[in-house]
């Protein structure tokens, strides 16, 4: 009998340890991404004449927002056909070379997270933006897995902290900010709401001279993300003024980011889709 109890206890302990290792691995992946190979071979791309080229980059090494990424591909492709844009969708980092990158009007980090391009490719993208190119980030592109100071400073304006674990997907009303650019809000309902995974940042990007486009009332969502032992104090939000879409001019170029877009429902939301379409129009203007 005692032997059986010991066996059961050892099995239980083994399961607990295994679950702990798996959970620790998941947390590490979310925060840092797993090591990936960096593509350096220049891809073959036939750029059509007289069509603005848009790079939709969907590579990830952290938590992959699969449903949003897959849903976005068709929507953005259709958007391209509608507006006579050439949309090149890829997860191949080799495209981040100076010669090809210069041919794109806009680069979209489509829920792309983790360190998915190497240091040289990062510098190339920085120079591309500062010399007149544009960078758009969607949802997961704003998490803290990139480890890239220029990216945080010029696209996000602040480091990502967390999102609610208590209520992961909460409906909130989207508020048009007073300083919003009319080109970016055209065709979008004056009053709209959606359920999303609301990201909390350590600082408000408004403080870093980003132009805020949309906010939510941060006092009407539950930002609690407490994980006993691992993260016991993540029960803070950003306050009432909680931006969810913003933009900035960087050198001769432009950046735009929205923390919305967690799953496929975003790409069925006509207001969200119009927001992304407007962002592309704004960047290639």
VENQUI-V108111 format. One record per backbone hydrogen bond with DSSP energy under -0.5 kcal/mol. CO is the residue of the C=O (numbers start at 1). NH is the residue of the N-H. If there is no record, write none. Layout:
# VENQUI-V108111
CO|NH ; CO|NH
This chain:
# VENQUI-V108111
1|5 ; 2|6 ; 3|7 ; 4|8 ; 5|9 ; 6|10 ; 7|11 ; 8|12 ; 9|13 ; 10|14 ; 11|15 ; 12|16 ; 13|17 ; 14|18 ; 15|19 ; 16|20 ; 17|21 ; 18|22 ; 19|23 ; 20|24 ; 21|25 ; 22|26 ; 23|27 ; 24|28 ; 25|29 ; 26|30 ; 27|31 ; 28|32 ; 28|33 ; 29|33 ; 32|115 ; 37|39 ; 43|45 ; 45|47 ; 46|48 ; 48|51 ; 52|86 ; 53|105 ; 53|106 ; 54|56 ; 54|88 ; 55|57 ; 55|108 ; 56|58 ; 56|90 ; 57|110 ; 61|34 ; 63|65 ; 64|66 ; 65|69 ; 66|70 ; 67|71 ; 68|72 ; 69|73 ; 70|74 ; 71|75 ; 72|76 ; 73|77 ; 74|78 ; 75|79 ; 76|80 ; 77|81 ; 78|82 ; 79|83 ; 80|84 ; 80|85 ; 81|84 ; 84|52 ; 85|87 ; 86|54 ; 86|88 ; 87|89 ; 88|56 ; 90|58 ; 91|93 ; 92|95 ; 93|96 ; 95|97 ; 97|101 ; 98|102 ; 100|103 ; 101|104 ; 103|53 ; 106|55 ; 107|109 ; 107|136 ; 108|57 ; 108|110 ; 109|111 ; 109|138 ; 113|61 ; 114|116 ; 118|122 ; 119|123 ; 120|124 ; 121|125 ; 122|126 ; 123|127 ; 124|128 ; 125|129 ; 126|130 ; 127|131 ; 128|133 ; 129|132 ; 130|252 ; 133|254 ; 134|107 ; 135|256 ; 136|109 ; 137|258 ; 138|111 ; 138|141 ; 139|142 ; 140|143 ; 143|146 ; 148|152 ; 149|153 ; 150|154 ; 151|155 ; 151|156 ; 152|157 ; 159|202 ; 162|200 ; 168|170 ; 170|196 ; 172|194 ; 173|175 ; 174|176 ; 174|192 ; 175|215 ; 177|180 ; 181|184 ; 181|185 ; 182|186 ; 185|188 ; 192|174 ; 194|172 ; 194|196 ; 196|170 ; 196|198 ; 197|199 ; 198|164 ; 200|161 ; 200|162 ; 203|205 ; 204|207 ; 205|208 ; 205|210 ; 206|209 ; 210|212 ; 211|247 ; 213|177 ; 214|244 ; 214|245 ; 215|175 ; 216|218 ; 216|242 ; 217|220 ; 218|221 ; 221|223 ; 224|165 ; 224|166 ; 227|231 ; 228|230 ; 231|227 ; 231|234 ; 233|235 ; 234|225 ; 240|218 ; 240|242 ; 241|243 ; 242|216 ; 244|259 ; 244|260 ; 245|213 ; 245|214 ; 246|257 ; 247|211 ; 248|250 ; 248|255 ; 249|251 ; 250|253 ; 253|250 ; 254|135 ; 255|248 ; 256|137 ; 257|246 ; 258|139 ; 260|139 ; 263|266 ; 264|267 ; 265|268 ; 266|269 ; 268|270 ; 269|273 ; 270|274 ; 271|275 ; 272|276 ; 273|277 ; 274|278 ; 275|279 ; 276|280 ; 277|281 ; 278|282 ; 279|283 ; 280|284 ; 281|285
